[in-house]
């Protein structure tokens, strides 16, 4: 019985807590291509060193398949920035498990500002 419990305790964490793959580069490159195709920017305008990607969510949806949401901020050399949110699927072996949905964030609101205005 002890052996069974020991075996379960050693394998359960690996099964329950599979690590989501770090795949920011794929949605980042696809978002850049979409923004360029839409005429919102051009690759030569972007300062790649300043581009940031933050994973907002990752959910395991299959045996080795994850739905991932990233917030990516592109910075142009002229000072402008373009923010997008991407939705894509990735696995531990391949970050490009499908297409990448790209949503351009045109304006961001902070709820703190609304709360301060409502306070007496």
N, C-alpha and C positions, 0 to 999 in steps of 0.2 A: 504494500500500500504506500509506503514511504517513497518507493521508486516512482510510482505513478504520479504522486503529488509533486515530486521533484521534477519530473519530466514536464508536467503541465506548467509548473511555475517558471521553468526555463523557456518554454516555447510560447506561452500565452502573451508575454509582452511583445514579442516579435509579430504575432498575429494581430494583436489589438492596436498596436501603436506604430503601424507602418509609416515611415517618414515620407512626406510629400517631396517630390523631386524639385530642386531649384531650377526653374525654367524661365526666368525673366527675359533671357536673351531672345527667345523665339517670339513672344508677343511684342517685344520692343522693336525688333526688326520688321515684323509685319505691320505694326502701327505706323512706323516711319514710312513704309511703302504706301500704305493707305493714305496718309496725310499728304505725301508727295503727289500721288495720283489724283487726289481731290484738289490739288493746287493750294493747299494751306501752308505748305513750306517746301523746301528743297533740301536735299541731303547736304549740299555744300553750304547751306545757311546754318546748319546745326552744329553746336559745340558738343560733340559726343562725350567729352570728359565730364560735362555737367549733367548729362541725362541721368535721371534717377528712376528706379522702379521699386515699388513697395508692394509686396504680396498682401492683399487685403483678406483673401480667403482661399482655402484649398480644401476640397472635400473629396474623399475617396468615393468614386461612383462605380468602380469595378474592381476586379482582382488586382490589377496594377494599372488603374486608370483614375486620374484625378481631374476634377473641374477646378480651374484656377482663375482667380480674379486679381488683376494687377492694376495699380494706379501708377501711371508713367508720366513723367514730366520731361518734355524736351525743351532745351534752352537754345535759342538762336544766338548767333554771335553778336547780333545787333541789340540784344537785351530782352527781346520778346520771349515769352514761354507759351507752350501749348501743353495742356494737360489732357490725358485720355485715361479711360478705364477700359481694360481688355478682359475678355472672357474666352478661355481656351481650355483644351484638354491636353494632358501630358501623362507620360508614364515614366518609370524609372529608367527605361532604355531609350525613350524618344520623346522629345519635348513637343514635336509637331504632330500630335495625334489627330489633328483636324484643323478646320479653319479657325481664324481668330476674329472675334467680333470686337470692333473698335468703336468706342463711344467718346466723342469729343465733349469735354466739360467746358461749357461756354461761360458759366458763372457758378461760383461756389458761395453758399450762405453759411453763416455760423450762427447757431441757435443762441449763443451767449449774447450776441448783440440784441436779439429780439427780447430776451429776458431782461436785460438792462433797461431797455426802452419802456417795458411794461411795469417796472418797479416804481413805487411812489417816491 
